Amino acid sequence: MVDVALVVAIALLVGAIVGAAVPMVPSGLLSLAGLAVYWWGSGLAELSALTFAVLVFIAVVTALVEFFGGSIAARAGGASWVTTAAAAVVGIVLMLVTGPLGLLAGLFGTVFVLEFVRNGELEGSARSAVYTTVGTLASTAVQVLLTASVLLGFVVAVFVL
């Protein structure tokens, strides 16, 4: 008989990988949900506490990267907190209208313009905008790798160990 908790957990974990590459889909939270569904559905016994804790830790790190990766990259490039917040809002709005390219263009353009207005420095503004855009793309790649690690760890723990 097919275990419903197992099927739902795997679906959520696979969805987390797909969601990591799609903006606005909470991949880390989907991974956490998949782990919780399985652990609860199996009577808290199928996964060891240590395995569960490690997988949850990776999922939490994924969520943190998802929520703060772009901001950290913007700050590393020298952008202010106000610029970072404005870029996030503009990027999300443009993403809803034009998709992922709108997100990247909105981030780059907003950071560049606001940092140029704030500092009047062309090179520094461009550096901040590039850091933000590249950081957002790198954040996505890290999310995909982390969510895939959670799925792989889960599969090994459930089917091999």
Disulfide bonds with the S-S distance in Angstrom:
none
